[in-house]
Amino acid sequence: MITFSLCASAAIIAFILLRRRTITFPCPPGPRGLPIIGNILDIPTKDPWKVFLKWTEDNGSDLLLLRVGGSSILYLNSHRAVHDLMVKRSSIYSDRPQSTMLSELMGLSWIFGLMPYGSQWKDHRRTFMREFDNNIVRPHEVQSARRLLVRLLKSSVNYSRELQLTSADAILSATYGIVPKTEDDYFVCLAESMVQTLTQVFMSPYLVDMFPVIKHIPTWFPGARFRRQALEWRSLSFDVQSAPYEFVKSQIESGTAVPSVASNIILSMRNDPDNQYSEPQMRSILAEAYLGGAGATVGTLSSLILAIALYPDIQTKARTAITSVIGQDRLPEFSDYGKIPYLDALISEVLRWNPLAPLGVFHSVIQDDYYNGYLIPKGTLICPNTWAVLHDTSIYGLYPHDFNPERFLFPDGTRNPAVPDPEGAFGFGRRVCPGRVIGRDLMWITAASILFAYDIGEPIGKDGKQLDPSHIEYTNSVNSRPPYFDCTFTARPGAEALILAGVEDPE
């Protein structure tokens, strides 16, 4: 009897405490949803990052809570909210929601960007940072930029495909010593296929992620198309890891391997069996660099070319800044890095203006938390509205929609440290992209090289008309890219000879 009374009392106290928690600390505001499906019909299909920001402004809060099925998604729509939670409280906001489709069925648990927060993730990230050192990667980025300059000399160049090749070139040559000659190269197409697949999966919710038990349904069962897709994509995942890695191993065997991150690691494992590496781990880390570099960088490079083409006055200022430092007789080098503030500001503005991942990547909170009088329950998915953060008027001024590199500079042209670099374009807190330096470096050397060597003409859209800067519509995707446009690249006087002399293996 006493035991029963104690249990009953404990249950009553727990109920009272739980109810007091929800009464005292309400959940963040959001639209009222429907039973079972929640707010799934409220999610906008066009520019959701802009719509979510407007909703929070209307609500007077920088937090927005949506319920989709059985999940709660909290959107953070200001620089302050993101910094307070994802940076200051990163110890509890750095987990990743797990996807049965991605990790189990497609076999992508090796991608450490998708791993749960823990020792395995930390180990992979630490190894990546150690192996992909600037001194190894930068020479490859210089040559990939110069090979691009050579290809742009052709009159019928397709700049978009050339940028795709440049992105793949830089990371493939640094990671595996592979220099692709065309955008149809097997390794370029392999990475592009995997990136497109990931984009499709991220944008298409799968029932198996809501009800993991159905992962056991046989592939022949009616309605099991997701199982058949997963098997196909699992094979692609395996190829992304193994094909370039095995290529390097075969080159080492034949004595034709060129210096690269992969060749250094493989030789180290062979020469020292007790070394710190394991082959499965290194295959996955190399493949993650391969995917990230080939997939993400092309979007930012396209934005860079669009901005330069849209604003000829900015193009002229950037070129003048470059030549005032390096002169007219040589191509840019990384030894010039940090000496051209206007170019640094241009890169920062490209990253801020239209971020590649405008809604970032989901985090999840590992315990109940409280913020500004609201309860954020354990397991809530946290979505940083990167676009809103990088258009926050309290940080970037009254006209965040304008493309203006000078917002990062003092009137005398030196860098203004009061305006933060748009690091949010690469993620937040402990989950910030480990390859962000590689990506930014490639943008810098590509921008410096193109601006030095070419005049870029006005951007022309699909309709044959010049694009209007006030009506630029990026794609609605997890990887948002500029609209289609074409432009001309005209070699500047004296540049062609420097271009041909500056590349080690002209095509």
C-alpha positions as CSV (number, residue, x, y, z in Angstrom):
1,M,0.0,0.0,0.0
2,I,2.8,2.3,0.9
3,T,4.6,1.5,-2.4
4,F,1.4,2.2,-4.3
5,S,1.0,5.5,-2.6
6,L,4.6,6.5,-3.3
7,C,4.3,5.6,-7.0
8,A,1.0,7.5,-7.3
9,S,2.5,10.5,-5.6
10,A,5.5,10.4,-7.8
11,A,3.3,10.2,-10.9
12,I,1.2,13.1,-9.8
13,I,4.3,15.2,-9.0
14,A,5.8,14.4,-12.4
15,F,2.6,15.3,-14.1
16,I,2.4,18.7,-12.3
17,L,6.0,19.5,-13.1
18,L,5.6,18.6,-16.8
19,R,2.4,20.7,-17.0
20,R,4.1,23.6,-15.2
21,R,7.0,23.4,-17.6
22,T,4.6,23.7,-20.6
23,I,2.5,26.4,-19.0
24,T,5.5,28.4,-17.8
25,F,7.5,28.0,-20.9
26,P,5.4,27.8,-24.1
27,C,6.9,26.5,-27.3
28,P,8.0,29.1,-29.9
29,P,5.3,30.7,-32.1
30,G,4.2,29.2,-35.4
31,P,1.1,28.7,-37.5
32,R,-1.6,26.4,-36.2
33,G,-1.4,23.1,-38.1
34,L,-3.8,20.3,-38.9
35,P,-4.2,17.0,-37.0
36,I,-1.5,14.4,-37.9
37,I,0.1,16.3,-40.8
38,G,0.8,19.5,-38.8
39,N,2.1,22.4,-40.9
40,I,3.1,20.4,-44.0
41,L,0.6,22.4,-46.1
42,D,1.9,25.7,-44.8
43,I,5.5,25.3,-46.0
44,P,6.0,27.6,-49.0
45,T,7.4,26.1,-52.2
46,K,9.0,29.4,-53.3
47,D,11.8,31.1,-51.4
48,P,10.8,29.6,-48.0
49,W,13.7,31.3,-46.3
50,K,12.2,34.7,-47.2
51,V,8.7,33.7,-46.2
52,F,9.9,32.3,-42.8
53,L,11.7,35.6,-42.1
54,K,8.5,37.6,-42.8
55,W,6.5,35.3,-40.6
56,T,8.8,35.9,-37.7
57,E,8.8,39.6,-38.3
58,D,5.0,39.6,-38.2
59,N,5.1,37.5,-35.0
60,G,7.6,39.8,-33.3
61,S,9.9,36.8,-32.7
62,D,13.0,35.5,-34.5
63,L,11.9,31.9,-33.8
64,L,9.4,30.0,-35.9
65,L,8.1,26.5,-35.0
66,L,6.6,24.2,-37.6
67,R,5.3,20.7,-36.9
68,V,5.6,18.2,-39.8
69,G,4.2,14.8,-39.0
70,G,5.7,13.8,-35.8
71,S,8.7,16.2,-36.0
72,S,9.0,19.7,-34.7
73,I,11.2,22.1,-36.7
74,L,12.5,25.3,-35.2
75,Y,13.7,27.9,-37.7
76,L,16.1,30.5,-36.3
77,N,15.7,33.7,-38.3
78,S,18.2,36.1,-37.0
79,H,22.0,36.4,-36.4
80,R,21.4,36.7,-32.6
81,A,19.2,33.6,-32.3
82,V,21.7,31.5,-34.3
83,H,24.7,32.8,-32.4
84,D,23.0,32.3,-29.0
85,L,21.9,28.8,-29.6
86,M,24.1,27.2,-32.3
87,V,27.4,28.8,-31.3
88,K,27.1,29.6,-27.6
89,R,25.2,26.4,-26.8
90,S,26.9,24.3,-29.5
91,S,27.5,21.4,-27.0
92,I,23.7,20.6,-27.1
93,Y,22.9,21.9,-30.6
94,S,25.4,20.0,-32.7
95,D,23.6,16.7,-33.2
96,R,22.2,15.6,-36.6
97,P,18.8,14.0,-37.1
98,Q,19.2,10.5,-38.5
99,S,17.8,9.3,-41.8
100,T,17.0,5.6,-42.3
101,M,17.0,6.2,-46.0
102,L,20.4,7.9,-46.2
103,S,22.4,6.1,-43.6
104,E,21.0,2.6,-43.6
105,L,19.4,1.9,-47.0
106,M,21.7,4.0,-49.1
107,G,24.8,3.2,-47.1
108,L,25.8,6.9,-46.5
109,S,26.6,6.6,-42.9
110,W,30.3,7.2,-43.9
111,I,29.6,10.9,-44.7
112,F,30.7,12.5,-41.5
113,G,28.5,15.6,-42.2
114,L,25.5,13.3,-41.6
115,M,27.0,11.5,-38.5
116,P,25.5,12.0,-35.1
117,Y,27.5,14.3,-32.8
118,G,30.0,12.1,-31.0
119,S,33.5,10.5,-31.0
120,Q,33.3,9.1,-34.5
121,W,32.3,12.4,-36.0
122,K,35.0,14.2,-34.1
123,D,37.6,11.7,-35.2
124,H,36.7,12.0,-38.9
125,R,36.5,15.8,-38.7
126,R,39.9,16.0,-37.0
127,T,41.5,13.7,-39.6
128,F,40.1,15.7,-42.5
129,M,41.4,19.0,-41.0
130,R,44.9,17.5,-40.6
131,E,45.2,15.9,-44.0
132,F,43.7,18.7,-46.1
133,D,46.4,21.3,-45.3
134,N,46.6,24.6,-47.3
135,N,50.1,23.8,-48.4
136,I,48.9,20.6,-50.1
137,V,45.6,22.0,-51.6
138,R,46.6,25.5,-52.8
139,P,49.0,24.6,-55.6
140,H,46.2,22.4,-57.1
141,E,43.7,25.3,-56.8
142,V,46.1,27.6,-58.6
143,Q,46.5,25.2,-61.5
144,S,42.8,24.5,-61.7
145,A,42.1,28.3,-62.0
146,R,44.8,28.6,-64.7
147,R,43.5,25.7,-66.7
148,L,40.1,27.5,-66.6
149,L,41.7,30.6,-68.0
150,V,43.0,28.5,-70.9
151,R,39.6,27.0,-71.6
152,L,38.0,30.5,-71.5
153,L,40.1,31.5,-74.5
154,K,37.8,29.4,-76.7
155,S,35.2,31.5,-78.5
156,S,32.4,29.0,-78.0
157,V,33.0,28.3,-74.2
158,N,30.1,27.3,-72.0
159,Y,31.1,29.1,-68.8
160,S,28.7,27.0,-66.6
161,R,30.2,23.7,-67.6
162,E,33.7,25.1,-67.3
163,L,33.0,26.2,-63.7
164,Q,31.8,22.7,-63.0
165,L,34.9,21.3,-64.4
166,T,37.1,23.8,-62.4
167,S,35.4,22.8,-59.1
168,A,35.9,19.1,-59.8
169,D,39.5,19.7,-61.1
170,A,40.6,21.5,-57.9
171,I,39.4,18.9,-55.5
172,L,40.1,15.8,-57.6
173,S,43.7,16.9,-58.3
174,A,44.3,17.8,-54.6
175,T,42.6,14.7,-53.2
176,Y,43.5,12.0,-55.8
177,G,46.0,13.5,-58.2
178,I,43.3,13.2,-61.0
179,V,43.2,16.1,-63.5
180,P,39.9,15.8,-65.5
181,K,40.2,17.2,-69.0
182,T,36.4,17.6,-69.8
183,E,33.2,17.8,-67.8
184,D,32.3,14.4,-69.2
185,D,35.2,12.8,-67.3
186,Y,34.1,9.7,-65.4
187,F,35.1,11.0,-62.0
188,V,33.4,14.4,-62.6
189,C,30.1,12.7,-63.6
190,L,30.3,10.3,-60.7
191,A,30.4,13.1,-58.2
192,E,27.7,15.1,-60.0
193,S,25.5,12.0,-59.9
194,M,25.9,11.6,-56.2
195,V,25.3,15.3,-55.5
196,Q,22.1,15.2,-57.6
197,T,21.0,12.1,-55.7
198,L,21.6,13.7,-52.3
199,T,19.7,16.8,-53.4
200,Q,16.7,14.7,-54.5
201,V,16.7,12.7,-51.3
202,F,17.0,15.8,-49.1
203,M,14.0,17.5,-51.0
204,S,11.8,14.4,-51.0
205,P,10.7,13.1,-47.6
206,Y,10.6,9.4,-47.5
207,L,8.0,7.4,-45.5
208,V,10.7,5.1,-44.2
209,D,12.2,8.0,-42.2
210,M,8.9,8.4,-40.4
211,F,8.3,4.7,-40.0
212,P,11.7,2.9,-40.0
213,V,10.2,-0.5,-39.6
214,I,9.2,-0.5,-43.3
215,K,12.9,-0.7,-44.3
216,H,12.4,-4.5,-44.0
217,I,9.9,-4.6,-46.8
218,P,11.3,-6.7,-49.7
219,T,12.2,-4.9,-52.9
220,W,9.5,-6.8,-55.0
221,F,6.7,-5.7,-52.6
222,P,4.1,-3.2,-54.1
223,G,5.0,0.3,-53.0
224,A,8.6,-0.6,-52.3
225,R,10.1,1.7,-55.0
226,F,12.1,3.4,-52.3
227,R,13.9,0.1,-51.6
228,R,14.8,-0.4,-55.2
229,Q,16.0,3.2,-55.5
230,A,18.1,2.8,-52.3
231,L,19.8,-0.2,-53.7
232,E,20.8,1.7,-56.9
233,W,22.0,4.6,-54.9
234,R,23.9,2.4,-52.5
235,S,25.9,1.1,-55.4
236,L,26.6,4.8,-56.4
237,S,27.7,5.5,-52.8
238,F,30.2,2.6,-53.0
239,D,31.6,3.8,-56.3
240,V,32.2,7.3,-55.0
241,Q,34.3,6.0,-52.2
242,S,36.1,3.2,-54.0
243,A,36.6,4.2,-57.6
244,P,39.0,7.1,-57.2
245,Y,40.7,5.5,-54.2
246,E,41.4,2.3,-56.2
247,F,42.6,4.4,-59.1
248,V,45.3,6.0,-56.9
249,K,46.3,2.6,-55.6
250,S,46.7,1.2,-59.1
251,Q,48.8,4.3,-60.0
252,I,51.1,3.7,-57.0
253,E,51.5,0.1,-58.1
254,S,52.5,1.2,-61.6
255,G,54.8,4.0,-60.3
256,T,52.7,6.7,-62.0
257,A,51.0,8.2,-59.0
258,V,51.3,12.0,-58.6
259,P,51.5,13.7,-55.1
260,S,48.0,14.0,-53.6
261,V,46.3,13.6,-50.2
262,A,45.3,10.1,-51.1
263,S,48.7,8.9,-52.3
264,N,50.3,10.3,-49.2
265,I,47.9,8.4,-47.0
266,I,48.1,5.1,-48.9
267,L,51.9,5.2,-48.8
268,S,51.9,6.1,-45.1
269,M,49.6,3.1,-44.4
270,R,51.9,0.8,-46.4
271,N,55.1,2.0,-44.9
272,D,53.8,1.9,-41.3
273,P,51.3,-0.8,-40.6
274,D,50.8,0.5,-37.1
275,N,49.9,4.0,-38.2
276,Q,46.8,5.9,-37.1
277,Y,44.8,5.3,-40.3
278,S,42.3,2.7,-41.3
279,E,41.5,2.2,-44.9
280,P,37.7,2.4,-44.6
281,Q,38.0,5.6,-42.7
282,M,40.4,7.2,-45.1
283,R,38.3,6.2,-48.1
284,S,35.3,7.9,-46.6
285,I,37.1,11.1,-45.6
286,L,38.7,11.4,-49.1
287,A,35.3,10.8,-50.7
288,E,33.6,13.4,-48.5
289,A,36.2,16.0,-49.7
290,Y,35.6,14.9,-53.3
291,L,31.8,15.3,-53.0
292,G,31.9,18.6,-51.1
293,G,34.3,20.2,-53.4
294,A,32.8,19.1,-56.6
295,G,29.2,19.7,-55.5
296,A,29.2,22.9,-53.5
297,T,31.9,25.1,-55.0
298,V,30.3,25.3,-58.5
299,G,27.3,27.1,-57.0
300,T,29.4,29.8,-55.3
301,L,31.6,30.2,-58.4
302,S,28.4,30.7,-60.5
303,S,27.2,33.4,-58.1
304,L,30.6,35.0,-58.3
305,I,30.5,35.2,-62.2
306,L,26.9,36.5,-62.1
307,A,27.8,39.3,-59.6
308,I,30.9,40.3,-61.7
309,A,28.8,40.4,-64.9
310,L,25.9,42.2,-63.3
311,Y,27.9,45.0,-61.8
312,P,30.6,46.3,-64.3
313,D,31.6,49.1,-61.9
314,I,32.4,46.5,-59.2
315,Q,34.2,44.5,-61.8
316,T,36.4,47.5,-62.6
317,K,37.1,48.3,-59.0
318,A,38.1,44.7,-58.2
319,R,40.4,44.5,-61.3
320,T,42.0,47.8,-60.4
321,A,42.6,46.6,-56.8
322,I,44.2,43.4,-58.1
323,T,46.6,45.1,-60.6
324,S,47.6,47.8,-58.1
325,V,49.1,45.0,-56.0
326,I,50.4,42.5,-58.6
327,G,51.0,44.7,-61.6
328,Q,50.3,43.7,-65.2
329,D,53.1,41.2,-65.8
330,R,52.1,38.1,-63.9
331,L,49.0,36.1,-62.9
332,P,47.7,36.2,-59.3
333,E,49.3,33.8,-56.7
334,F,48.3,32.9,-53.1
335,S,51.3,35.0,-52.0
336,D,48.9,38.0,-52.8
337,Y,46.3,36.6,-50.5
338,G,45.3,39.2,-47.8
339,K,46.9,42.1,-49.7
340,I,43.8,43.0,-51.8
341,P,41.0,44.0,-49.3
342,Y,38.5,44.8,-52.1
343,L,38.8,41.3,-53.5
344,D,38.4,39.8,-50.1
345,A,35.3,41.9,-49.6
346,L,34.0,40.8,-53.0
347,I,34.3,37.2,-52.0
348,S,32.6,37.9,-48.7
349,E,29.7,39.6,-50.4
350,V,29.2,36.8,-52.9
351,L,28.9,34.3,-50.0
352,R,26.5,36.7,-48.1
353,W,24.3,37.8,-51.0
354,N,22.8,34.5,-52.0
355,P,24.1,31.7,-49.8
356,L,24.4,28.2,-51.5
357,A,22.3,26.6,-48.7
358,P,19.8,29.3,-47.7
359,L,18.2,27.1,-45.0
360,G,21.4,25.5,-43.9
361,V,21.4,21.9,-42.7
362,F,19.3,20.5,-39.9
363,H,20.8,20.2,-36.4
364,S,18.9,18.6,-33.5
365,V,19.0,19.5,-29.8
366,I,20.0,16.7,-27.4
367,Q,18.1,17.9,-24.3
368,D,15.3,20.3,-23.3
369,D,16.4,23.9,-23.6
370,Y,14.9,27.3,-22.8
371,Y,15.4,30.5,-24.8
372,N,13.7,33.9,-24.5
373,G,10.9,32.4,-22.4
374,Y,10.3,29.5,-24.8
375,L,10.7,25.8,-24.3
376,I,12.7,24.0,-27.0
377,P,12.1,20.3,-26.4
378,K,14.7,17.6,-26.7
379,G,14.8,16.2,-30.3
380,T,13.5,19.4,-31.9
381,L,15.1,19.8,-35.4
382,I,16.9,23.1,-35.6
383,C,17.1,24.9,-38.9
384,P,19.3,28.0,-39.2
385,N,17.8,30.4,-41.8
386,T,21.2,31.2,-43.3
387,W,19.6,33.6,-45.8
388,A,18.0,35.6,-43.0
389,V,21.2,35.6,-40.9
390,L,23.2,37.0,-43.8
391,H,20.5,39.6,-44.6
392,D,20.2,40.7,-40.9
393,T,20.0,44.5,-41.0
394,S,21.4,44.8,-37.5
395,I,24.6,43.2,-38.8
396,Y,24.9,44.1,-42.6
397,G,23.2,47.5,-42.8
398,L,19.9,48.8,-44.0
399,Y,20.2,47.5,-47.6
400,P,21.1,43.8,-47.3
401,H,19.6,42.9,-50.6
402,D,22.0,45.2,-52.5
403,F,25.2,43.6,-53.8
404,N,27.8,45.9,-52.2
405,P,31.3,44.6,-51.3
406,E,32.1,47.9,-49.7
407,R,29.8,47.1,-46.7
408,F,32.9,45.1,-45.4
409,L,35.3,48.0,-45.8
410,F,36.1,51.4,-44.2
411,P,36.0,54.4,-46.5
412,D,39.8,54.2,-47.0
413,G,39.4,50.7,-48.5
414,T,40.7,48.7,-45.5
415,R,38.7,45.9,-43.9
416,N,36.1,46.9,-41.3
417,P,36.2,44.2,-38.6
418,A,32.9,45.4,-37.1
419,V,31.1,43.8,-40.1
420,P,31.5,40.0,-39.6
421,D,32.6,37.7,-42.4
422,P,29.6,35.6,-43.6
423,E,30.9,32.4,-42.1
424,G,27.3,31.3,-41.8
425,A,27.5,30.4,-45.5
426,F,29.5,27.4,-44.4
427,G,27.4,26.4,-41.4
428,F,27.3,27.3,-37.7
429,G,28.9,26.2,-34.4
430,R,30.7,22.9,-34.2
431,R,29.1,21.8,-37.5
432,V,30.7,24.5,-39.6
433,C,32.0,23.0,-42.9
434,P,35.6,21.7,-42.4
435,G,36.3,22.4,-46.0
436,R,35.4,26.1,-45.8
437,V,39.0,27.3,-46.2
438,I,39.4,25.2,-49.3
439,G,36.2,26.5,-50.8
440,R,37.0,30.1,-50.1
441,D,40.5,29.8,-51.3
442,L,39.3,28.4,-54.6
443,M,36.8,31.3,-55.0
444,W,39.6,33.8,-54.3
445,I,42.2,32.4,-56.8
446,T,39.5,31.9,-59.4
447,A,38.1,35.4,-59.0
448,A,41.6,37.0,-59.0
449,S,42.6,35.1,-62.1
450,I,39.5,35.8,-64.1
451,L,39.3,39.5,-63.2
452,F,43.0,39.9,-64.0
453,A,42.8,38.2,-67.4
454,Y,39.3,38.8,-68.7
455,D,36.6,41.4,-69.2
456,I,33.2,39.8,-68.4
457,G,30.3,40.9,-70.5
458,E,26.7,41.5,-69.4
459,P,24.7,38.4,-68.3
460,I,22.1,37.3,-70.8
461,G,19.1,35.1,-69.7
462,K,17.3,32.4,-71.5
463,D,15.0,34.9,-73.2
464,G,18.0,36.6,-74.8
465,K,17.6,39.7,-72.6
466,Q,20.1,41.2,-70.1
467,L,19.3,40.0,-66.6
468,D,17.8,42.6,-64.3
469,P,19.7,42.8,-61.0
470,S,16.5,43.5,-59.1
471,H,14.8,40.3,-60.4
472,I,17.4,37.6,-60.0
473,E,15.6,34.4,-58.9
474,Y,17.8,31.6,-57.5
475,T,16.6,28.0,-57.6
476,N,14.4,26.7,-54.8
477,S,16.6,23.9,-53.6
478,V,18.8,22.7,-50.7
479,N,21.6,23.9,-53.0
480,S,20.3,27.1,-54.4
481,R,22.0,28.2,-57.6
482,P,21.7,31.3,-59.9
483,P,19.3,31.2,-62.8
484,Y,20.6,30.3,-66.2
485,F,22.6,33.0,-67.9
486,D,25.3,33.4,-70.5
487,C,28.1,36.0,-70.7
488,T,31.2,36.7,-72.8
489,F,34.9,36.4,-71.6
490,T,37.2,38.7,-73.6
491,A,40.9,38.4,-72.9
492,R,42.5,41.6,-71.8
493,P,45.5,43.1,-73.7
494,G,48.6,41.0,-73.0
495,A,46.7,38.4,-71.0
496,E,46.7,35.5,-73.4
497,A,50.5,35.1,-73.4
498,L,50.5,35.1,-69.6
499,I,47.6,32.6,-69.5
500,L,49.4,30.1,-71.8
501,A,52.7,30.5,-69.9
502,G,51.1,30.1,-66.5
503,V,49.6,26.6,-66.7
504,E,51.7,23.5,-66.2
505,D,49.7,21.3,-68.6
506,P,47.9,23.5,-71.2
507,E,45.1,21.7,-72.9
